[in-house]
Amino acid sequence: MNRGHIGVLPRAPRLEDDSYLDFMETLRNFNTRTLFAKILPLTFDPQGESSAAIRSWKRLMRSQQQQTWQKVLDRYASERGRWEAELDAAEKNRPGRLHYDPAFQVPRYAALDIHLQPGGYVNDTLAGYVFHHGTKVFYQGENDQDELHHQVASFVAPPADGNITRILDLGCSIGQGTTALKQRFPQAEVTGLDVGLPMVRYAHKRAVDLDVDVHFRHGLAEDTQLPSGSFDAILCYILFHEVPERLFPVILREIHRLLRPGGTLTVVDAPNNKNLPAPNRFWLKFDSAYNCEPYSPAFVASDFRGLIEAAGLTVTHVGPTPTFLHLTTAVKTAP
Ligand SMILES: C[S@@+](CC[C@H](N)C(=O)[O-])C[C@H]1O[C@@H](n2cnc3c(N)ncnc32)[C@H](O)[C@@H]1O
């Protein structure tokens, strides 16, 4: 049966799944807060990594993550045809809003099991369903109603002339930021683009369910195939730390090409800091090595501000946000 939604959050197919995921959310909370506070002093100790306490903490974190994904995937995969039919129906229901080319080839760098999600963003037709429930656990209840995506959308500044008619959400995943942007700028045409076809198919279904009129495209941030100068604002929410370093300048040049003069770029992502404090360094290393985040250390160590300016944009702000992520904004001043 369809168990409906709590606000914008879908219930899992069975009550038992929601109970299991609630347990996993509590366990993650316990690991990241209570247990992490206990191992914190060890993160300052060069020998700490080999201690039983840290090794146990890593095992618990990794197992919690693996079991969360597996539970959701098993449940959805057990009725694969039903959910695929749901995605097909959403495409028919609102044609012209989802754009993809069946011949598109996903680059190998994007086909990893990022965050240990089986099949990652691209290799399982139901990845969007799995991602939605899995990230509900990851965000530990702080994004059940897309609160974080609304916060991120609130950081997007219109160009100085106030005209904002086209917005692009690059690396949109399941479109939570895309729908939040549309709700913030109802007059604008908002497009979400992602390399994961299952992600944009689910994003489209979700937007149809919510009755929010947005576009989704399957494509590459580094080569969007969209017209030059066609966007007033572009958002990249936690995209850059998930792409290989060689693509940072390529994506930034593509963003420069896509923005019209005066157009704005908003990036919300990990802070760039070569001299992270020991606990943050520990987290970064853990996430990279044990949670399949291979590209994030290079992003954190990069001179991202310098790369933005080298792409021809002028940085207007760099600073913290209410979460651990940082906000960088820039504007296209010259053609
Ligand atoms: C951490 S998720 C981003 C989260 C998303 N912005 C949100 O609001 O939840 C990173 C996303 O970037 C996408 N991605 C990675 N490399 C990409 C690329 N080269 N072009 C487009 N999307 C990409 C992934 O498929 C994934 O959905």
The ligand as an SDF file (V2000), in Angstrom:
LIG
                    3D

 27 29  0  0  0  0  0  0  0  0999 V2000
   26.0070   15.1630   -2.5320 C   0  0  0  0  0  0  0  0  0  0  0  0
   25.0220   15.0310   -3.9310 S   0  0  0  0  0  0  0  0  0  0  0  0
   24.3570   16.6740   -4.0540 C   0  0  0  0  0  0  0  0  0  0  0  0
   23.2710   17.0400   -3.3390 C   0  0  0  0  0  0  0  0  0  0  0  0
   22.2010   17.8180   -4.0060 C   0  0  0  0  0  0  0  0  0  0  0  0
   22.6110   19.1010   -4.5130 N   0  0  0  0  0  0  0  0  0  0  0  0
   21.1450   17.9320   -2.9560 C   0  0  0  0  0  0  0  0  0  0  0  0
   20.5330   18.9680   -2.9000 O   0  0  0  0  0  0  0  0  0  0  0  0
   20.9210   16.9950   -2.2180 O   0  0  0  0  0  0  0  0  0  0  0  0
   26.0660   15.2840   -5.3340 C   0  0  0  0  0  0  0  0  0  0  0  0
   25.3010   15.1440   -6.6090 C   0  0  0  0  0  0  0  0  0  0  0  0
   26.1470   15.6000   -7.6750 O   0  0  0  0  0  0  0  0  0  0  0  0
   25.9520   14.7520   -8.7730 C   0  0  0  0  0  0  0  0  0  0  0  0
   27.1290   14.8590   -9.6360 N   0  0  0  0  0  0  0  0  0  0  0  0
   28.3690   14.3840   -9.4080 C   0  0  0  0  0  0  0  0  0  0  0  0
   29.1730   14.6950  -10.4410 N   0  0  0  0  0  0  0  0  0  0  0  0
   28.4210   15.3740  -11.3310 C   0  0  0  0  0  0  0  0  0  0  0  0
   28.6710   15.9580  -12.6010 C   0  0  0  0  0  0  0  0  0  0  0  0
   29.8640   15.9110  -13.1610 N   0  0  0  0  0  0  0  0  0  0  0  0
   27.6690   16.5590  -13.2450 N   0  0  0  0  0  0  0  0  0  0  0  0
   26.4300   16.6150  -12.6870 C   0  0  0  0  0  0  0  0  0  0  0  0
   26.1260   16.0750  -11.5000 N   0  0  0  0  0  0  0  0  0  0  0  0
   27.1100   15.4730  -10.8260 C   0  0  0  0  0  0  0  0  0  0  0  0
   25.7380   13.3850   -8.1790 C   0  0  0  0  0  0  0  0  0  0  0  0
   25.0630   12.5240   -9.0600 O   0  0  0  0  0  0  0  0  0  0  0  0
   24.9310   13.7210   -6.9220 C   0  0  0  0  0  0  0  0  0  0  0  0
   23.5510   13.6230   -7.1560 O   0  0  0  0  0  0  0  0  0  0  0  0
  1  2  1  0
  2  3  1  0
  2 10  1  0
  3  4  1  0
  4  5  1  0
  5  6  1  0
  5  7  1  0
  7  8  2  0
  7  9  1  0
 10 11  1  0
 11 12  1  0
 11 26  1  0
 12 13  1  0
 13 14  1  0
 13 24  1  0
 14 15  1  0
 14 23  1  0
 15 16  2  0
 16 17  1  0
 17 18  1  0
 17 23  2  0
 18 19  1  0
 18 20  2  0
 20 21  1  0
 21 22  2  0
 22 23  1  0
 24 25  1  0
 24 26  1  0
 26 27  1  0
M  CHG  2   2   1   9  -1
M  END
$$$$
